[in-house]
Amino acid sequence: MGSDAREVVVIGGGVIGVSAAYYLARQGFGVTLIEAGRGRSGASYGNAGLLLASHIVPLAAPGVLGQGLRWLLDASSPFYIQPRLSLSLASWLWRFRAACREERARRAMPVLRELLEKSLALYRELAGEAGLAFGLAQAGLARLFLTGAAYRQAEEEARLMRAHGLEARLLSFPELRDLGLVLNAAVIGGLYLPGDAHLVPARFVEAMIEACRALGVDVGFETEVIGFETAGDRVIQVLTTRGPIRPDQVVLSAGAWSPALAWDLGLRLPIQPAKGYSLTYEGTSLKAALPVMLSEARVAVTPLGEGRVRLAGTLEMTGTDLSVNRRRLEAIAAAVREYMPGLDGLTLTEIWRGPRPLTPDGLPLIGRPQKYANLILACGHNTIGMALGPITGRLVAEAAAGQSPSLDLAPLSPDRF
């Protein structure tokens, strides 16, 4: 794509979309950012806010599918796959099964390592040089364990992380308390990951939108894409509920809604939505000086500052069903009570649920599909979209400008499936 193609429309106003718009605008592109909702609603709003440099093991890892099948009929389990007749789900599960092989997972690890490391460095730049305020805190993360089996598995994971250049320290119960955590006696130990960080998700998206506007980005909320017009290998028009847009280039970064939009372009994206939940509380009775991950329960507890704490967890593959499953909420709260005291002294202020876009191999789709010369995909970020926002935005801007990418995009190719 030549550098003269200067007008870009970015579809999707979550962390990936605002990051893409920001870095495109910094490259000198004229950018229109459109979002179907009003903001403050999608996965970029309600997630745990974790920037996990340590998250190098993809969702598609050995043993995950078997565990998911064991949880299949338990609607309160951490990873629930709702039985239903769906060709797209069946195809996704078949590919997921293939990606769960150890060789495939190990190939994905250095890719995730580099993406996460570069993205965290960009977060530091945004909080430092750019002066954006979004509550970035680099206190690390503690994973907590109730069982010896989970602790022994963490020992192996710690060795794996160290082999990839990450710092990982196994801690006893007293050492966890020295980190400022107040825990129940049932916790037998933990794994401390000092390279991890966290932020306030909504604050980041809002700060980036304001930064985009300052760079001249035209931001349009409540603007829904209803179709496209194409000619040969080009998208020539984006049809929206607020009228058509005729850009030079198009970036599709609509998270779990990307497959439905891509369908109109004749693209079949292997992305399945998986509903996650979070509960936000106010009060100071739950003592969490840094984020913790409740390992057996797959629940994150993140301090958001100003007396707020967020509990987030579960993956529920139920298609486009966004109803609230109260059993899920109760399971999250019950899990926290197993590990930490003080939850009952907090006030629940918000319940959120939203879809996470899962790919079969746990890696996002970033780059141009072969079918279109002026389309860039930036979607399918699984459960780590928050962590990968800035690096994805930079890679999108580099692709739009025809520059060499900051890292090898071949493992992330939209055509790899």
N, C-alpha and C positions, 0 to 999 in steps of 0.2 A: 504494500500500500504506500503510495507516495506521500510525501510530507505536505502536499498541497490540499489533502483531504482534511480540512481543518474544522469542520462542524460535526460534532459528535453528540448523539443522544445516548444517555445512560438510563437503562430501564431497571428500576429498583432502588429504593432509598434507604436500604439497610447499611450495615457496616461496609459491605463490599462495594455497593453502589456509590456511597459518599466518598469512600477512599479512591475509587476509580475517577470520580468527577474531580476530586481535589488534585490528584497528580496529573490528570489530563489538562486541567486549567493551568497548572504550573508549567506545563510544556507549551503553553500558548494556544491550546485549542479553544474554540468556542464550544461551550458545553451546555447542554440542556439535560437536567436530571429530573426524571419523572417517577412518581411513586403513587401506586393505586390507593393507598390509605392516607391517613392524616399524620403518619409518623407515630412514634411511641407505641407501637403495637406488635411488631414482628419479633422474630428470634433475636434481633439485634437490640431489642429493648428488654426482654425478660430473661436473658441468659445470666449465668453466674458471674460473668465479667472476668473469667480466668484467662490469663495469657501464659499458657503452659509451654515453656520451652522444653519441658521434659516429656511432652506428649508425643513421643516418636513411634510408639506402637500403634499402627492403624486399627480402626474399628474391625476390619477384616483380619483377624489374627487367629492362629491355631487355637481351637477349642471354643471359640466364640459361638459358632453356629450350633455346636452340640449343646452349649449352655442355653442358647436361645430356644432350642427345641424342647429342652427340659422345662423351661419356663412358659412354654407355649400356652398352656391352659390356665396359667395363673395371671389374672388380670392386674394383680398388684405387684408383679415381679419387676425388676429393674429394666428388663428388655423383653417386651411382650410383642409377639407377632400375631395379630388377629387372623384366624383362619377365614379366608374368603376366596371367592372365585375371581381371580385377576391375572390375566396373561402377563401384564407388566410386572406384577409382584413375583410371579413364578420365574420369569426371565431374570429379574434382579437377584432372586435367591439362588438361582443356578450359577450366576456369575459370582455372587458373594461366596458360595461354596468353593469355587475354584480359587478365589483370592485368599481364602483362609489357610492355604498351604503355607508352611513355614518359609519356603524359598521366596514366595511372592511377598510375604509380610516383611522379610528381611531386606528385600530390594526397596520396599517403600520407606523403610526407616531413615536412611540418609537423606531422602527427598524431604520428608517431613522435618527432619532436623534442620536442614538448611532453610526451608521456608520459615519455620518458627523463629530461628535465630535472627534472620534478616528482618522479619516483621517486628520483633521486639525491639531491635535497634532503631527501626523507624518510629515506633511508639515513643522511644526516648527522645528522638529528634523532634517529634511533634510537640511533646510536652516541654522540651527545652528551647530549641532555636525558634520554633514556630509559636511558642508561648500559649499553646492550647491547654485549657484546664479541664481535665476529665478524671481527676482522682487517681492518677497512676501511682501505684504503690508497689515497691519491689522488695517485699518482706519474705518472699518465697511461699511455699505451700507445704503443709504436712498431711500425709496420708496416714490414716489411723486404722488399726487392726484390732479385731476382737478375737480372732482365732489363730492358732499356730499355723494352720495350712495357709492362710492369707499372708502371714508374716514370712513364711518360708518362700512363698511365691515372690514376695517383694524383694527378698534377698537376691533371687535370680534376676529380677527386673533391674535392681540396683547395679548389678554387674554389667548388664546390657547397656544401661545408661552411661556408666563410666567408660565402657568401650567406645561409645560415641562422643566422648569428651564432655559429658555432663556430670555435675557434682550431685551425688546422692548419698545421704547419710542415714543409716539406721539408728533410731533413737529408742531409749528405754522410756518407761512411763515418767520417771522423774525428769528426764531430759526434755520430754514434751512439755511438762509443766514449766520448765525454765524458759520456754518459748512464749510464755504468757497464756497458755491454754489451761482451762479448767475442765477436767475430764472425769468421767465415771471410772470407777475401779475396774470395770470390765475391759477397758482398753489395755492391751498387753504391750503395745509399742507402736512405733510409727516409722515412716520414711520421710525425711525432711529434704526438700528440693529447693535450695536457696536461689536457684536461677529463675524460678517462676515469679510471675507478677500478677497484679489484678488491677481493675479499674471499675468505674461506674458506667455500665454500657450506654444507657440513655444519654448521659452527659457527654460521652465521646461522640455519639452520632450528632447530637445537637451542636457541639463545638465545631465539628467538621462541616456541617451545613452552613453555619455562619462563616467559616473560613472560605467555603466554596463561593458563597454570595459575595464576599469581599474580593474574590478573584474574578468576579463577573459571571459566575455560573447562574443560569436561569433555572430556579428550583420550582417544580410544580407538583404539589401534593394533590390528592384526589384526582389523579389523571390516570385513567386505566387504559392499557393497551388492549385494543379489540381486534387487531389484525395487522398484516403487513402487505405491502405490494412489492413484488420482486421483478427483476428483469435479468435473465441470464444468471450470472453468479453474483448479483448485487441486490441488496435490500434498498429499494429506492424510496420507500415511504413507510412511516410508522403511523398507523391509524389509531387514534386515541379518542376518548370520550370528550376531549376538549379540542378536537380538530386534528388534522394530519400534520406530521412533521417530516420534512425532507432533509435528512442528514447526509453527510458524506460517509459517516461510519456509525455503527450501532454497537453498543455494549449491552449484552443481556446478563444482568446480575440480580435476578429476581428470586433468588433462594429456591425454596421448595416449589414456587410457582413457575419456575423457569421451564420445566418440561411442557406444561400446557401452552405456554407462549411459543416455544420452539416447534411445537406440533404444527402450527400454522405455516412454518417455514419448511416443513418436510423433514425436520430433524427429530430423531427419537433419542432423547437424553435418558440415560439409565440412572435416574434419580428417583428415590422413593422418599416420601415425607414420613418422618417419625416424630410424633408429638412428644414434646417435653413439657415439664411443669416447673414453676417456681412459686415460692411463697415468700413475701417480703414482710418483715416484722420491724417494729420499733420498740426500743427499750434497751436496757444495759445488763439484764440478768444473765444472758448467754455470753460467756467470756470467750471471745475469739479474736485474739490479737493479730491473726493472719488467717488466710483461707485454709480450710481443711477439707479433705476428701474422705468420706466415710466408705472405706474400701469395699466391704462386703455388701453394703447397701447401694453403692454407686450414687451417692448423694453428696453434693458440694455445699459447704457452708461458707459464705463470703461476707465479711464485714464491708459495708458500703459507706461507712462514715456517718456522722451526724446521728448516731444512735440507731442506725438501720442495719439489718442483717438479712441476707437472702439465702433461702434453701432452694436448691435446684437439683433436678434429677429425673430419671426414668426416660426410656425410649419406648414409644408405643406405636407400632406400625399398624395403623388403622386407616390408611388412606387419607382422604381429605376430611375425615370426621374431626372436628375441633371442639366437640362437646367436652365438658369437664367431668372427669371420672373421679368421684369423691374418694373411692378406694385408693387411688393414686396419691391424692393429697394426704390422706391419713397414713399411708405407708411411708411417705417422706418424713412427716412429723414424727412418727413412731420410731423411725430409724435414728433420727437425731437424738431422741430421748435415750436410746441405748448407749450412745457414745458420750453425750454431754448433758450436764444439768442446766437448768435455767430457761428452757424454751417456754414453759408454762407461765413465766413471769413477763413474757413479751406480748405485744399487741399486734395481731395480724392486720396489716393495712392493704395488702394486695395479693390477689391470686392471678397468676398468668399461665397461659398455655399457648403453645405455638409449634409449628412444624419445623423440624431440622431436615435439611436436604442431604440424604445419604446416597453415596455412590457405592458400587459393589466392592471396590478395592480400598476405600477409605481416603482416596486422594481427590482433590477438586478437579474440575474441568476448567482449564485456563488456556486460552489461545483461540486461533481462528479455525473453524471447521473447514474442511476442504470444499464444501459445497458453496460457500460464500466468501468472496474476497474482502468484503467490507464489514463483516460481522465478527465480533470478539465475544467469546463466552467467558464468564467469570462466575461460576456457580458450582453447586455440589460440594460445599465445604464441610459437610458432615456436622460434627459437634464442635468444630474449632474455627468457625467463621470469624468469631471475635478476634481470636489470636492471629488469624491470617489476613485481616483486612488491609493493613497498609502495604504489605508486600504484594498482595494481589492488585491493589490499585496501581502500584508502580509498574508491575509487569504489564498491566493493561495499557498504561500510557506509553510504555516502550514499544509494545506491539502496534499501537495506533500510529506512532511516529516512525515506524520501520527501523527501530534501533535494535541492536543486539540485546537480548534479554539479560537481566541480572543473574539468572540461573537457567539451567537447562529445562526447557519446557516440554521435552519429549515425554517424560513420565506423566505429564498433566494434559496431554493432548486430548481434545474433545473427540477425536476419532479413534482412540485406542481400544474402544470396545467394538 
